[in-house]
């Protein structure tokens, strides 16, 4: 099972919040043959997400530093896909094709483009995220899973 995991879902593995239990149960269910694929951009988004939580006083900086250390140690377990020129061009094409009608943010376009390009090398079984707009668009390309609202993968 190859899951492409967007930052919005990945953070749930490092901070207990809505969707954490559903995501960890999913990962446990497929543990023997699980591949978690992320974009290299996720590393930047991950830091940004947690540092924002420090700014809004949701989590202490000392705790976030521990989260960063854990994430850095875990990176070897992830299939990390580089956001290269091909991904960037495809992200622009995604934006050009849908952003005039529905909301698709820049980084979400890059995440989705990374998944689509990665899928050409290793099949992505599910696109996992917690952003409804992103999941709506990703659903045209992949089966999707939102751990904030779903408990199991169907199908």
C-alpha positions in Angstrom: 0.0 0.0 0.0 1.5 3.3 -1.1 0.0 6.4 0.5 0.9 9.8 -0.7 0.5 11.9 2.5 0.1 15.6 2.4 1.4 17.8 5.2 -2.1 18.4 6.6 -2.3 14.7 7.4 1.3 14.0 8.3 1.4 16.5 11.2 -1.3 14.3 12.9 1.4 11.6 13.4 3.4 14.0 15.5 0.7 16.0 17.4 -2.5 14.4 18.7 -5.5 16.1 17.2 -8.7 15.4 15.2 -7.8 12.5 12.8 -4.7 11.2 14.6 -6.4 8.0 15.7 -7.9 7.3 12.2 -4.6 7.9 10.5 -2.6 5.7 12.9 -5.1 2.9 12.7 -4.9 3.1 8.9 -1.1 2.9 9.0 -1.2 0.0 11.4 -3.7 -1.8 9.2 -1.3 -1.7 6.2 2.0 -1.8 8.2 3.5 -4.9 6.6 3.6 -3.5 3.1 3.2 0.2 3.7 5.0 2.9 1.8 4.4 6.5 2.8 5.4 8.9 0.1 5.8 12.7 0.7 7.1 15.6 -1.3 10.3 17.1 -0.2 8.3 20.3 0.2 6.5 18.6 3.1 9.6 19.1 5.2 9.3 22.9 4.9 5.5 22.9 5.3 5.9 20.7 8.4 8.2 23.2 10.1 5.9 26.1 9.1 2.8 24.3 10.5 4.4 23.6 13.9 6.0 27.0 14.3 2.7 28.6 13.6 1.3 26.5 16.5 4.0 27.9 18.7 3.1 31.5 17.7 -0.6 30.9 18.5 0.5 29.3 21.8 -1.0 25.9 21.0 2.3 24.1 21.6 5.5 25.0 23.4 8.7 25.6 21.3 10.6 23.0 23.4 8.0 20.4 22.4 8.2 21.4 18.7 12.0 21.0 18.7 11.4 17.4 19.9 8.8 16.9 17.1 11.4 18.2 14.6 14.0 15.7 15.9 11.5 12.9 15.7 10.5 13.9 12.2 14.1 14.1 11.0 14.7 10.6 12.4 11.6 9.3 10.7 12.5 10.7 7.3 14.4 7.6 6.3 11.2 5.7 6.6 9.4 7.9 4.0 9.7 7.8 0.2 10.6 11.5 -0.3 10.0 12.8 -3.8 11.9 15.8 -5.1 9.9 18.8 -6.3 11.7 19.1 -9.6 11.1 21.1 -12.8 8.6 18.5 -14.1 6.6 18.7 -10.9 6.6 22.5 -11.0 5.5 22.6 -14.6 2.7 20.1 -13.9 1.6 22.2 -10.8 1.3 25.2 -13.1 -0.8 23.2 -15.5 -3.0 22.1 -12.6 -3.5 25.7 -11.5 -4.2 26.9 -15.1 -6.8 24.2 -15.6 -8.8 24.5 -12.3 -7.8 27.6 -10.2 -10.1 29.9 -12.2 -13.1 27.8 -11.1 -12.2 26.3 -7.8 -9.6 27.1 -5.1 -6.3 25.4 -5.5 -3.5 27.0 -3.5 0.1 27.0 -4.8 1.6 24.6 -2.3 -1.4 22.2 -2.7 -0.9 22.3 -6.5 2.7 21.3 -5.9 1.8 18.5 -3.5 -0.8 17.1 -5.9 1.6 17.4 -8.9 4.2 15.6 -6.9 1.8 12.7 -6.2 0.8 12.5 -9.9 4.3 12.5 -11.1 5.4 10.0 -8.4 2.5 7.8 -9.4 4.1 7.3 -12.8 7.1 5.6 -11.0 5.4 3.9 -8.1 1.6 3.6 -8.0 -0.1 5.8 -5.4 -3.0 3.8 -3.9 -4.4 6.7 -1.8 -3.9 10.4 -1.5 -4.2 11.3 2.2 -4.9 14.8 3.3 -7.2 16.9 5.6 -7.8 19.7 3.2 -11.3 19.3 1.6 -10.5 21.5 -1.5 -7.3 19.6 -2.2 -9.0 16.3 -1.7 -11.8 17.2 -4.1 -9.3 17.9 -6.8 -7.0 14.9 -5.9 -10.1 12.7 -6.2 -9.9 13.1 -10.0 -6.6 11.4 -9.9 -6.6 9.0 -6.9 -8.8 7.4 -4.3 -8.6 9.8 -1.3 -8.6 9.4 2.5 -9.3 12.2 5.0 -8.4 11.0 8.5 -10.5 13.8 10.1 -13.7 12.4 8.7 -13.0 8.8 7.6 -12.1 5.8 9.7 -11.3 3.2 7.0 -10.4 3.0 3.4 -13.2 1.7 1.4 -12.8 -0.4 -1.7 
